[in-house]
Amino acid sequence: MSHRTQYLLESENQAAYNRFAQVDEPERLEAELALARSLCEQAANAGHHNLAAVLLQTIAKLSSATTMQKVRLGELLEKEAIMQLGHELVALVTNVVKDRFPGWEEALDQLADQVVTTIEEKKNEDKPKQLLLEGPK
């Protein structure tokens, strides 16, 4: 057994290893990411810098996979999908108020412009940056 394998299978990591070795479900990505961060921190603290470097690559891949999985499952929407949603919402409002009051077309044109502008200008809110080796909060 290699030194790396032995380290990963130490008693404090054995339960987590067994839990993740048998299951390859997408919803476990965040838990696997937290485990990789914990292992990386332990490896770095123990002076196993090569193992820490490999784990950092794993963390990067798991982070990307987590984001992609959330987009695929619909937990996160891409900006293009949000723009389409805005257009659909304006169409719903248009169908409800159409011909109900004078100047409805101009009002809905303004609404549509404001919705598009709001979506285009929307940025992700700044959150406190999480340290790389910190688990999810």
N, C-alpha and C positions, 0 to 999 in steps of 0.2 A: 504494500500500500504506500503510495507516495506521501510525502510530507503534507502536500496540499490537501489530499483526500483525508488524511488523518485529522488535520486541523478542522476540516468541515464537519467531520463526524464526531467531534468531541461531544461529551455528554450534554453540555448546555445547548448544543446545536442539533443534537440527534433527533429530538422530538419534532422540531421545525422541519428538518430535512425529510423525515419520514412523511410528514403531512403534505409537503409539496412534491415529493418524488412520485407519489402515486396519483396525483391529480393534476391535470393539465387543462383547467377551466379558465376561460378568459377573465371571469370576475375575480380570480385570485391574483391578478397582476399587481394590484396595489399592495397586497400582503407580501407578495414575492419581492416587490420593490423595497418595502420596509425591511424585510429580512436581508436583502442584499446590502442595504445601507448599514445595517447593524453589523453584518459580517465584515464589511469593508472597514468600518471603524475599529472593530476588534483586530483585524489583520494589521492595520496601520499602527495601532497602539502596540502590537506585539512585535513590530519590526518586520513583518512579512510584506515588504513593499511590492514585490512582484504580484503576489496574490491580491493586494489592495488595488493595484493597477488593473488587473483582470476584472475585479469586482466593479470598479468604476466604469469600465466598458459595459458590463452587464447592467449597471444602473442606468446608463444612458439609453441602452436598447429597451429596457423595461419602461422607462419614462415615455419614450416615443410610442411604444406599443400600447401603453395605458391610454394615452391621448387618442390614438387612432381607434382603439376599442370603444372609447366613450363616444367618439364621432359616429362610429358604425352603429352603435346601439341607440343613438339618438339622445344621449345624455348631454352632448355638446353639439351645437349647430355651427356649421361653417358660415362665414359671412354671406356667401351666395345664397344659402338656404334661408338665412334671416331676411335678405332682400326680397326673395320670392314670397316669404311669409308676409312681409309688409305690403307687397302688391296685392296679395290675396285678401288681406284685411281691408285695404282700401276698396277693393271690388265688392266685398260684402257690405260695407257701409254705403257704397254707391247704389247697390241694389235696394237697400232699405229706404234711402232718402230721395231717390230719383223721382223727379217731377213733383215733389211734395212742397217745395217753396221756391219763390223766384230767386234766381241766382245760385241754385244748387250746384250747377256745373262748375262755376268759378270757385265756390267754397270747397268742393271736392278736389279740384285741381290744386288748390292751396294745401289741402290736407295731404294729398299724394306727394307734393313737393317736400313738405315738412317731414313726412315719414321717411322718404328716401334720404334727405339730408341728415336726419337724425341717425339713421342706420350707418350711412357712410362716415359720419364723424365719430361714431361710438368707438371708444377704445376700451380695452380691458382695464378694469379698475386696478390701481396700484395697490398691491398687498405687500405686507412685510415679506421680504425675501426669506425663504426657508434655507437654512444651511444644508449643504449637500448631504451630510451624514445624519441630519435630523430626520426622524420619521415623520409621517403625516401628523398634522395637529388635529 
